[in-house]
Amino acid sequence: METVLVVGATGNIGTFAVTAALRSKRQVLAVVRNQKSGEKLVKNIGTSEGVTFVEADVVSDSGVRGVVEQVRAGKLPSFQHVFTCVGADYIPTALQDITTELLRDNMSRGFESNFFAYRDTIGYLLEQGKPATYTICTGAMGDLGWWPLPAMTQGPLFSMATAASRENEETNVRFNEIYLAMRVEVDEDAKQHGVTSTTEFAPLYEAILSRPEIRSSRVRVMSTADIKDIKYEKKSRQVEDL
Ligand SMILES: NC(=O)c1ccc[n+]([C@@H]2O[C@H](COP(=O)([O-])OP(=O)(O)OC[C@H]3O[C@@H](n4cnc5c(N)ncnc54)[C@H](OP(=O)(O)O)[C@@H]3O)[C@@H](O)[C@H]2O)c1
């Protein structure tokens, strides 16, 4: 059985990825910061069956690398898919009120941790030489700029996703970016806030996992209609396309 490594597994989007992976009859290797976060995930998905938990500090530049070392040593299950979605603050602070500390903390969690996850797992996926996927979630906030802090972490993620799409165009790894322009929350919160739930959203990732033609692409989700009727476009551009 295949395994999906999820970095940021305990958040809204991570819970969506875990739900979709389990529904697609795959196992999950969930990277969590501590036991309490792991318990939150179990409560939100209603089971721990099929999920192996590993504690790591994904914000540090050696956290995910340490997980891959444990996989290589046979202490954790081998994985064929990676999903990354470490998130930072979802707050409206205006640009002029963002302190240096707040900026650095958000870039560290919202961008660097996702970069480290890619840098330190892609080699493992490539080495296996078998069909594999890498999926990252970004948000339309990065283009809209309504809330500057969560918007600014998306900018470098967009660029990283373009570079990764380009670098993996011809490899065994299908890299894709989910570009999300609506709010998705864990089921209980979604019900309270009237937004899309992780369970409703799950078919999108199930489709990405199962459709080999979706590669090096941005999968655009502008509304719930895009969950089943998937819209995607190649990320690599030439200068004349800009
Ligand atoms: N939710 C949406 O509708 C939506 C829409 C568009 C884009 N996105 C993008 O998707 C990504 C995730 O969003 P989300 O809603 O899932 O965020 P979230 O619910 O706040 O989850 C963030 C995840 O990152 C982890 N994390 C944050 N700081 C950490 C730290 N210092 N150490 C270890 N882990 C840390 C959290 O772990 P803990 O659980 O332990 O705190 C959690 O797993 C973001 O980049 C966001 O911009 C989300």
The ligand as a Gaussian input file, in Angstrom:
#p B3LYP/6-31G(d) Opt

LIG

0 1
 N       -7.611000      26.806000       4.905000
 C       -7.834000      27.426000       3.769000
 O       -8.986000      27.637000       3.354000
 C       -6.710000      27.902000       2.899000
 C       -7.040000      28.630000       1.749000
 C       -6.009000      29.045000       0.909000
 C       -4.704000      28.725000       1.211000
 N       -4.409000      28.030000       2.341000
 C       -2.998000      27.777000       2.602000
 O       -2.784000      26.475000       3.118000
 C       -1.785000      26.500000       4.132000
 C       -2.347000      25.892000       5.405000
 O       -3.529000      26.544000       5.797000
 P       -4.424000      25.959000       6.992000
 O       -5.732000      26.651000       6.942000
 O       -4.386000      24.477000       6.974000
 O       -3.617000      26.475000       8.271000
 P       -3.728000      25.955000       9.755000
 O       -5.023000      25.265000       9.991000
 O       -3.361000      27.092000      10.637000
 O       -2.600000      24.814000       9.851000
 C       -1.262000      25.156000       9.847000
 C       -0.418000      23.908000       9.973000
 O        0.953000      24.317000      10.142000
 C        1.423000      23.832000      11.406000
 N        2.307000      24.800000      12.059000
 C        2.150000      26.132000      12.119000
 N        3.150000      26.670000      12.875000
 C        3.915000      25.637000      13.283000
 C        5.081000      25.545000      14.080000
 N        5.668000      26.622000      14.624000
 N        5.606000      24.321000      14.305000
 C        5.018000      23.223000      13.774000
 N        3.905000      23.246000      13.001000
 C        3.374000      24.444000      12.768000
 C        0.180000      23.606000      12.254000
 O        0.478000      22.716000      13.309000
 P       -0.420000      22.698000      14.655000
 O       -1.708000      22.035000      14.284000
 O        0.398000      21.923000      15.601000
 O       -0.624000      24.123000      15.070000
 C       -0.764000      23.054000      11.208000
 O       -0.473000      21.706000      10.933000
 C       -1.370000      27.974000       4.253000
 O       -0.223000      28.214000       3.456000
 C       -2.523000      28.740000       3.689000
 O       -2.132000      29.974000       3.127000
 C       -5.380000      27.619000       3.184000

